[in-house]
Amino acid sequence: MMQINDMEMKKILDQGMLTRSIIENQTAMRKCQMYTEMAKDPAVKGFFKEQAKGLEDVLGYFNKGMAELQ
């Protein structure tokens, strides 16, 4: 049986949390992109477009964190 030390376990748990956050943010970003396309009102379109861009930046931050854990 393979033994996992504390540091390896923490890394695995951190990767799991980051992966979950990445997936959740990708889903939210795609929804905002979809709402941008569906919205008729220019203000609503603009709002969702800004939200999608913000989530894209957050995803970049999470992906950077994931790369640093590798």
Beta strands, then each sheet from edge to edge (+ up, - down):
end
